[in-house]
Amino acid sequence: MSYHDILEDGRNHNGEGGGGGTEGGGGQRSGADEEELGAFWEFLDSELRPIQPLQSCPESLTIFSEHKEMARKYLILQQEIFNLRKSKSTLEEKLTQAEKLEQLGNQRYQDKIKELENKRENLRHNRSKLRQQLEQIRMRQEEQQQSQNQQDEGNDVGIGHNHHLSPP
């Protein structure tokens, strides 16, 4: 039987006794009280355990019964607190793991951004170099074109000059 089952019923259906010893007032718990209260009795601190009633006093029996019920509810609340703390701990652990994963993801994202920015900067630099090289090539081609044109003009002048010298 689980602790939770004991708390829900307030007693142990297997008839297992709940601890021995004496209670306030010097009376020994009877077997009937142990059977009625069950194993959950052991979970109570001794100062919270109901004191055995005086069998001859109906008011004492009523107080004892109410105290047993309050003790049962107390144990149920303690179990709920325990379960909630355990759940809180589990959730905090999951949250911590999620935060670590998020930080890792963010770090990877930031690293990727830096990598892409570096690539972009390298591409800009390469583009600038290529433009300079293209400009230099164009200038050389223009110079070669001009030189070629000058040579052609010089050849045309020589040819045309020779042409004029020839007899009619």
Backbone bond lengths (Angstrom), bond angles and torsions (degrees), N, CA, C in turn:
res aa  C-N    CA-C-N  psi(-1)  N-CA   C-N-CA  omega(-1)  CA-C   N-CA-C  phi
1 M - - - 1.452 - - 1.521 107.67 -
2 S 1.323 117.00 136.46 1.457 120.75 -177.02 1.521 110.86 -85.96
3 Y 1.311 113.25 161.39 1.465 120.96 177.76 1.517 109.59 -58.70
4 H 1.323 115.89 -40.85 1.461 120.43 -178.80 1.537 110.74 -63.39
5 D 1.342 117.05 -41.32 1.464 120.30 177.84 1.514 111.08 -62.23
6 I 1.305 115.96 -40.48 1.466 120.24 178.76 1.513 109.65 -61.90
7 L 1.321 116.32 -43.45 1.459 119.70 -177.93 1.522 111.67 -66.81
8 E 1.330 116.83 -37.08 1.462 118.48 -179.04 1.525 111.62 -65.74
9 D 1.320 116.36 -40.83 1.457 119.74 -178.06 1.513 112.67 -84.61
10 G 1.302 115.63 -31.96 1.451 119.41 -174.30 1.514 111.34 82.42
11 R 1.319 115.96 4.20 1.467 119.31 177.86 1.518 108.62 -156.73
12 N 1.304 115.39 166.89 1.453 121.77 -177.96 1.517 107.92 -105.91
13 H 1.318 116.90 119.52 1.459 120.74 -177.04 1.515 112.34 -72.02
14 N 1.334 117.42 -16.57 1.454 119.83 178.69 1.514 111.48 -78.92
15 G 1.306 117.87 -6.76 1.442 121.77 179.11 1.511 113.02 78.95
16 E 1.371 116.55 13.10 1.446 118.65 179.52 1.519 108.62 -69.49
17 G 1.296 116.32 134.37 1.459 121.61 -177.58 1.495 111.37 -73.05
18 G 1.297 115.02 160.77 1.448 119.84 -177.32 1.500 111.27 -115.19
19 G 1.294 117.89 73.44 1.455 120.98 172.32 1.511 112.17 73.31
20 G 1.271 114.95 150.24 1.460 120.02 -178.97 1.501 110.12 -106.94
21 G 1.317 116.01 -157.70 1.449 120.54 176.10 1.499 110.45 101.14
22 T 1.293 113.60 -179.86 1.452 119.41 -178.89 1.498 109.30 -106.79
23 E 1.291 116.11 155.46 1.446 121.96 178.02 1.514 107.81 -111.96
24 G 1.355 114.63 172.29 1.459 119.78 178.06 1.520 109.29 -55.17
25 G 1.296 118.97 146.56 1.443 122.79 -177.84 1.515 110.64 92.86
26 G 1.345 116.98 -5.36 1.448 121.30 174.59 1.503 113.94 78.76
27 G 1.347 120.07 1.48 1.459 121.11 -177.27 1.500 111.37 -86.18
28 Q 1.326 117.05 147.85 1.453 123.54 175.83 1.517 107.53 -88.01
29 R 1.339 117.75 140.48 1.458 119.80 177.93 1.504 108.87 -68.89
30 S 1.260 114.07 142.73 1.464 118.03 179.38 1.513 109.39 -86.01
31 G 1.319 115.99 162.28 1.458 120.94 177.52 1.515 111.39 -61.08
32 A 1.338 117.90 -33.33 1.464 121.33 179.57 1.517 110.77 -65.45
33 D 1.349 117.75 -40.83 1.469 120.37 178.50 1.523 110.92 -65.43
34 E 1.330 116.45 -41.22 1.461 119.58 179.17 1.521 110.40 -63.23
35 E 1.312 116.28 -40.50 1.455 120.32 179.57 1.522 110.12 -67.54
36 E 1.335 116.36 -40.84 1.458 120.67 -178.96 1.533 111.33 -69.03
37 L 1.323 117.21 -45.08 1.464 120.87 -178.16 1.528 111.64 -78.34
38 G 1.294 117.31 -31.62 1.451 121.20 177.01 1.517 112.46 71.17
39 A 1.336 113.93 -165.50 1.464 121.17 -173.85 1.518 112.81 -69.87
40 F 1.316 117.84 -18.15 1.463 117.62 -177.52 1.519 111.30 -66.08
41 W 1.338 116.47 -19.42 1.465 121.37 177.56 1.525 110.49 -56.06
42 E 1.333 116.32 -37.39 1.470 121.49 -178.17 1.522 112.48 -66.50
43 F 1.305 116.94 -23.98 1.460 119.88 -177.27 1.530 112.27 -79.62
44 L 1.288 116.63 -14.12 1.463 120.59 179.79 1.517 110.88 -82.60
45 D 1.331 114.85 140.64 1.456 118.38 170.73 1.522 107.66 -63.82
46 S 1.319 116.28 150.51 1.464 119.77 -175.02 1.529 111.77 -58.96
47 E 1.338 117.30 -33.55 1.472 118.68 -179.59 1.530 112.50 -73.86
48 L 1.341 117.39 -15.28 1.463 120.32 178.62 1.528 112.88 -96.62
49 R 1.320 117.12 -10.28 1.466 119.83 -178.58 1.528 110.06 -71.63
50 P 1.317 115.53 138.01 1.474 118.21 178.20 1.533 111.36 -62.36
51 I 1.297 115.05 138.04 1.466 121.21 177.41 1.524 107.23 -78.81
52 Q 1.326 114.99 138.05 1.456 119.86 -178.31 1.541 109.96 -57.00
53 P 1.331 116.21 137.43 1.461 119.71 -177.49 1.536 111.38 -79.41
54 L 1.278 113.20 162.10 1.464 119.22 170.17 1.515 105.96 -82.95
55 Q 1.321 117.15 118.35 1.458 121.61 -175.09 1.530 112.22 -61.85
56 S 1.319 115.36 -25.66 1.465 118.91 -177.27 1.525 112.64 -84.53
57 C 1.346 117.70 -6.46 1.472 120.59 -176.18 1.524 110.02 -114.66
58 P 1.339 118.14 111.91 1.471 120.88 -179.98 1.530 112.49 -60.62
59 E 1.314 118.20 -35.93 1.471 121.61 179.65 1.533 109.86 -64.72
60 S 1.322 118.11 -39.81 1.452 123.06 178.12 1.526 109.96 -63.87
61 L 1.335 116.65 -40.63 1.462 120.72 178.30 1.527 110.98 -65.05
62 T 1.335 116.67 -39.80 1.465 121.06 178.45 1.531 110.82 -64.91
63 I 1.324 116.34 -45.82 1.477 120.59 179.12 1.525 109.55 -62.02
64 F 1.332 116.36 -44.03 1.458 120.86 178.82 1.523 110.65 -59.03
65 S 1.325 117.58 -45.14 1.460 122.46 179.57 1.528 110.63 -62.31
66 E 1.329 116.65 -44.50 1.473 120.66 178.55 1.527 110.52 -64.11
67 H 1.316 116.43 -40.86 1.463 120.76 -179.89 1.532 110.52 -64.10
68 K 1.346 116.65 -41.17 1.460 119.88 177.17 1.529 110.45 -60.44
69 E 1.333 116.35 -43.36 1.469 120.30 179.98 1.523 110.45 -64.53
70 M 1.333 116.58 -43.45 1.473 119.31 177.74 1.521 110.76 -63.18
71 A 1.327 116.98 -39.53 1.462 120.23 178.84 1.527 110.08 -64.21
72 R 1.330 117.11 -41.30 1.464 120.92 177.80 1.526 110.24 -61.50
73 K 1.330 116.91 -46.13 1.468 121.08 178.93 1.527 111.02 -64.16
74 Y 1.320 115.52 -37.56 1.464 120.29 177.78 1.528 110.15 -60.28
75 L 1.330 115.81 -46.20 1.461 119.14 179.67 1.521 111.69 -64.75
76 I 1.317 116.12 -37.10 1.472 119.46 176.79 1.529 109.38 -62.15
77 L 1.325 116.61 -45.18 1.473 119.97 178.72 1.521 111.34 -63.46
78 Q 1.325 116.74 -39.92 1.461 119.82 177.92 1.526 110.64 -62.63
79 Q 1.333 116.08 -39.71 1.458 119.44 177.85 1.528 110.49 -66.00
80 E 1.318 117.01 -40.96 1.469 120.46 177.44 1.521 110.54 -62.72
81 I 1.324 116.44 -42.10 1.472 120.23 177.70 1.521 109.91 -61.50
82 F 1.328 115.76 -44.68 1.464 120.24 178.33 1.529 110.13 -59.26
83 N 1.329 116.33 -47.89 1.470 120.67 -179.21 1.523 111.13 -63.01
84 L 1.331 116.96 -41.17 1.465 120.24 179.39 1.524 111.14 -66.07
85 R 1.322 116.97 -40.03 1.470 119.81 177.54 1.522 110.82 -64.62
86 K 1.328 115.02 -39.94 1.465 119.22 177.97 1.533 109.68 -64.08
87 S 1.330 116.44 -44.32 1.471 120.28 177.83 1.518 110.73 -62.64
88 K 1.329 115.93 -41.54 1.465 120.32 178.75 1.520 110.21 -60.37
89 S 1.329 115.68 -45.47 1.457 120.23 179.27 1.528 111.06 -60.84
90 T 1.325 115.51 -43.89 1.471 120.09 178.87 1.526 110.68 -62.85
91 L 1.333 116.19 -43.99 1.467 119.92 -179.88 1.526 111.40 -66.31
92 E 1.330 116.52 -39.36 1.459 119.64 177.71 1.521 110.83 -63.07
93 E 1.331 115.91 -39.72 1.461 120.12 177.85 1.528 110.58 -63.85
94 K 1.338 115.76 -44.21 1.470 119.62 177.97 1.522 110.82 -63.35
95 L 1.329 115.93 -40.58 1.464 120.24 179.02 1.526 110.17 -63.03
96 T 1.320 116.24 -43.51 1.461 120.17 178.52 1.525 110.54 -60.84
97 Q 1.331 116.26 -43.46 1.462 119.78 178.02 1.520 111.07 -64.07
98 A 1.339 115.41 -41.36 1.472 119.42 179.32 1.528 110.31 -64.06
99 E 1.333 116.42 -40.89 1.461 119.93 178.91 1.522 110.56 -64.54
100 K 1.334 116.41 -40.32 1.465 119.39 177.80 1.521 110.63 -63.13
101 L 1.332 116.15 -43.07 1.469 119.90 178.26 1.527 110.84 -63.55
102 E 1.335 115.51 -40.22 1.458 119.34 178.84 1.524 110.52 -65.07
103 Q 1.331 116.66 -42.58 1.462 119.72 178.09 1.524 110.55 -63.14
104 L 1.337 115.51 -41.40 1.454 119.46 178.21 1.527 110.13 -62.83
105 G 1.342 115.60 -44.07 1.464 120.01 177.62 1.519 111.48 -62.10
106 N 1.338 115.85 -42.92 1.462 119.73 178.24 1.518 110.93 -64.14
107 Q 1.329 116.71 -40.36 1.463 120.06 178.76 1.525 110.03 -63.69
108 R 1.323 116.35 -42.83 1.470 119.44 177.76 1.526 110.42 -63.08
109 Y 1.313 115.72 -40.91 1.454 120.77 178.58 1.530 110.18 -62.31
110 Q 1.341 116.10 -45.46 1.460 120.05 178.93 1.531 110.73 -63.93
111 D 1.331 116.47 -40.90 1.466 119.95 177.99 1.521 110.57 -62.46
112 K 1.321 116.84 -41.16 1.462 120.53 179.53 1.526 110.16 -65.00
113 I 1.326 116.39 -40.90 1.464 120.38 177.79 1.521 110.01 -60.48
114 K 1.340 117.10 -46.45 1.470 120.48 179.42 1.525 110.88 -61.95
115 E 1.336 115.36 -41.61 1.463 119.44 179.32 1.531 110.59 -61.53
116 L 1.327 115.75 -45.12 1.469 119.37 -179.90 1.522 111.64 -67.44
117 E 1.320 117.45 -37.66 1.465 120.51 176.94 1.525 110.65 -63.89
118 N 1.341 116.54 -40.27 1.467 120.00 176.92 1.525 110.89 -63.88
119 K 1.343 116.12 -42.20 1.466 119.10 177.59 1.523 110.80 -62.22
120 R 1.341 115.76 -43.06 1.462 119.74 179.28 1.534 110.39 -61.00
121 E 1.327 116.32 -43.60 1.463 120.28 179.77 1.528 110.55 -64.11
122 N 1.332 116.56 -40.92 1.465 120.03 177.30 1.527 110.94 -63.87
123 L 1.338 116.18 -40.43 1.462 119.16 178.07 1.526 111.11 -64.80
124 R 1.313 116.86 -40.87 1.476 119.66 177.14 1.528 110.58 -61.66
125 H 1.319 115.62 -43.67 1.457 120.41 179.91 1.531 109.97 -63.05
126 N 1.344 115.84 -45.86 1.472 119.70 178.80 1.524 110.96 -63.17
127 R 1.318 117.26 -39.44 1.463 121.37 177.57 1.529 110.73 -61.05
128 S 1.330 115.20 -43.60 1.464 119.46 178.87 1.530 110.59 -62.67
129 K 1.329 117.26 -43.91 1.467 120.75 178.44 1.518 110.53 -61.74
130 L 1.353 115.08 -44.21 1.461 118.56 -178.88 1.527 111.08 -64.82
131 R 1.318 117.79 -37.70 1.476 120.25 176.76 1.529 110.72 -62.98
132 Q 1.339 115.57 -42.03 1.467 118.93 178.36 1.520 110.24 -62.88
133 Q 1.331 115.41 -44.06 1.466 118.83 179.28 1.523 111.00 -63.62
134 L 1.338 116.33 -40.93 1.456 119.98 178.64 1.526 110.14 -63.19
135 E 1.308 115.87 -41.68 1.471 120.21 179.04 1.530 110.27 -63.15
136 Q 1.332 116.22 -41.41 1.464 119.62 178.21 1.528 110.60 -64.93
137 I 1.320 116.57 -40.62 1.476 120.20 179.03 1.525 109.55 -63.63
138 R 1.319 116.53 -44.19 1.469 119.90 179.18 1.529 110.96 -62.32
139 M 1.325 115.92 -41.43 1.463 119.16 179.05 1.524 110.55 -63.26
140 R 1.336 116.32 -42.52 1.465 119.61 177.85 1.527 111.03 -63.17
141 Q 1.338 114.70 -41.53 1.463 118.54 179.14 1.527 110.09 -63.56
142 E 1.325 115.51 -41.49 1.475 118.44 177.63 1.514 110.43 -62.75
143 E 1.340 115.68 -44.18 1.465 119.51 178.97 1.524 110.48 -61.51
144 Q 1.340 114.39 -42.65 1.463 118.11 178.81 1.526 110.52 -65.96
145 Q 1.326 115.51 -39.14 1.460 120.11 178.69 1.530 109.84 -63.21
146 Q 1.329 114.93 -45.51 1.472 118.77 179.73 1.525 110.32 -64.24
147 S 1.323 115.17 -41.67 1.466 119.29 179.15 1.532 109.59 -64.06
148 Q 1.318 115.37 -41.35 1.452 120.38 178.68 1.527 109.88 -64.61
149 N 1.342 115.48 -43.59 1.467 119.67 178.57 1.522 110.59 -62.26
150 Q 1.316 116.92 -40.55 1.456 120.29 179.40 1.527 110.39 -65.69
151 Q 1.318 114.98 -39.50 1.457 118.05 178.35 1.530 110.05 -67.21
152 D 1.346 115.07 -41.20 1.456 118.76 178.71 1.518 109.92 -64.30
153 E 1.316 118.03 -41.51 1.464 120.88 178.40 1.510 110.19 -64.41
154 G 1.319 115.16 -39.34 1.465 118.59 177.51 1.516 111.23 -65.48
155 N 1.281 117.79 -38.44 1.460 121.90 177.65 1.518 109.98 -70.42
156 D 1.336 116.00 -39.20 1.461 119.47 177.91 1.518 109.95 -64.57
157 V 1.294 118.27 -39.44 1.448 121.59 179.28 1.521 109.49 -64.50
158 G 1.285 116.23 -43.85 1.467 120.04 179.03 1.500 111.33 -65.87
159 I 1.309 117.17 -40.81 1.443 121.43 179.99 1.519 108.88 -70.38
160 G 1.286 116.28 -47.39 1.458 120.39 179.07 1.516 110.85 -63.97
161 H 1.286 119.36 -34.91 1.450 124.18 179.13 1.515 109.66 -69.02
162 N 1.326 114.64 -40.65 1.445 119.33 176.72 1.518 110.21 -68.68
163 H 1.231 117.02 -32.80 1.435 122.51 179.51 1.531 111.41 -63.58
164 H 1.313 113.86 -37.72 1.456 118.04 179.88 1.529 111.71 -74.10
165 L 1.289 116.60 -24.23 1.435 119.30 -177.55 1.548 112.34 -82.12
166 S 1.235 114.31 -17.75 1.459 115.99 -178.07 1.534 110.86 -72.87
167 P 1.365 117.09 148.25 1.458 120.19 -178.05 1.515 111.96 -66.05
168 P 1.318 111.75 151.32 1.472 117.67 179.44 1.467 114.96 -76.61
